[in-house]
């Protein structure tokens, strides 16, 4: 025979309350996850905008620098077409390496709400243990 809870509620009532509270807890955790993801996305978007502006200015400066290198090589006696070709090949090679490095970093960057996921796992574990 199971003892009655001190507040007079039946085991069924207590399990129903546990179920409601667990569902409410999960809803709150989803809200927190949504907030966390939104915050991370907002910060990433702001950073991406600043990086894009910096990248555009850097790109313009790089083009001027590359033109200066081509002109400099041509003035040193290298044919103009060969100067342009050498600078283009070196630039493309460097760009290729940077693109691959950047893509590798993007693949490893996580935007998942790690804190919320851990809390949900803990809640699931706790709920499973309480129900058993």
C-alpha positions in Angstrom: 0.0 0.0 0.0 1.4 3.4 -1.0 1.3 6.2 1.5 -0.9 9.2 0.8 0.8 12.5 0.1 0.7 15.0 2.9 -1.5 17.4 0.9 -4.2 14.8 0.2 -3.7 14.6 -3.6 -3.7 11.3 -5.3 -0.7 9.8 -7.1 -2.6 10.4 -10.4 -3.0 14.1 -9.5 0.7 14.4 -8.7 1.7 12.7 -11.9 -0.7 15.0 -13.9 0.8 18.0 -12.2 4.3 16.8 -12.9 3.4 16.3 -16.6 1.9 19.9 -16.8 5.0 21.4 -15.1 7.3 19.4 -17.3 5.5 20.7 -20.4 5.7 24.2 -19.1 9.4 23.8 -18.4 10.0 22.6 -21.9 8.0 25.5 -23.3 10.1 27.9 -21.3 13.3 26.3 -22.4 12.2 26.6 -26.0 11.6 30.3 -25.4 15.1 30.6 -23.9 16.6 28.8 -26.8 14.8 31.1 -29.3 16.1 34.1 -27.4 19.6 32.8 -27.3 19.6 32.0 -31.0 18.1 35.4 -31.9 20.8 37.1 -29.8 23.6 35.2 -31.4 22.2 35.8 -34.9 21.9 39.6 -34.1 25.5 39.8 -32.9 26.7 37.7 -35.9 24.8 39.9 -38.3 26.2 43.1 -36.9 29.7 41.7 -37.1 29.2 40.5 -40.6 28.0 43.9 -41.7 31.1 45.6 -40.3 33.3 42.9 -41.8 31.7 43.4 -45.2 32.4 47.1 -45.1 36.0 46.5 -44.1 36.3 43.9 -46.7 35.0 46.2 -49.5 37.6 48.9 -48.5 40.4 46.4 -48.2 39.4 45.0 -51.7 39.6 48.5 -53.2 43.0 49.1 -51.6 44.2 45.7 -52.8 43.2 46.4 -56.4 45.2 49.7 -56.3 48.2 47.9 -54.8 48.0 45.1 -57.4 47.9 47.7 -60.2 50.9 49.5 -58.7 52.8 46.2 -58.6 52.0 45.5 -62.3 53.1 49.0 -63.2 56.3 48.6 -61.1 57.2 45.3 -62.8 56.5 46.8 -66.2 58.8 49.7 -65.4 61.5 47.3 -64.3 61.6 45.8 -67.8 59.1 43.0 -67.6 56.5 43.0 -70.4 53.2 44.5 -69.2 51.2 41.4 -70.1 53.6 39.2 -68.1 53.6 41.5 -65.1 49.8 41.4 -65.0 49.8 37.6 -65.4 52.3 37.1 -62.6 50.4 39.3 -60.2 47.1 37.7 -61.2 48.4 34.1 -60.6 49.9 35.0 -57.2 46.7 36.9 -56.2 44.4 34.1 -57.2 46.6 31.5 -55.3 46.5 33.6 -52.1 42.8 34.2 -52.5 42.2 30.4 -53.0 44.1 29.6 -49.8 42.2 32.3 -47.8 38.8 31.1 -49.1 39.5 27.5 -48.1 40.7 28.6 -44.6 37.6 30.7 -44.1 35.2 28.0 -45.2 36.9 25.5 -42.8 36.4 28.0 -39.9 32.8 28.5 -40.8 32.1 24.8 -40.8 33.5 24.6 -37.2 31.6 27.6 -35.9 28.5 26.7 -33.9 25.4 28.8 -33.6 23.4 26.2 -31.7 22.1 27.3 -28.3 24.4 25.1 -26.4 23.4 26.2 -22.9 19.7 25.6 -23.6 20.4 22.2 -25.1 22.4 21.2 -22.0 19.5 22.4 -19.8 17.0 20.5 -21.8 19.1 17.3 -21.5 19.4 17.8 -17.8 15.6 18.3 -17.5 14.9 15.2 -19.6 17.2 13.2 -17.4 15.7 14.6 -14.2 12.2 14.0 -15.4 13.0 10.4 -16.4 14.5 9.7 -13.0 11.5 11.3 -11.2 9.0 9.3 -13.2 10.7 6.0 -12.5 
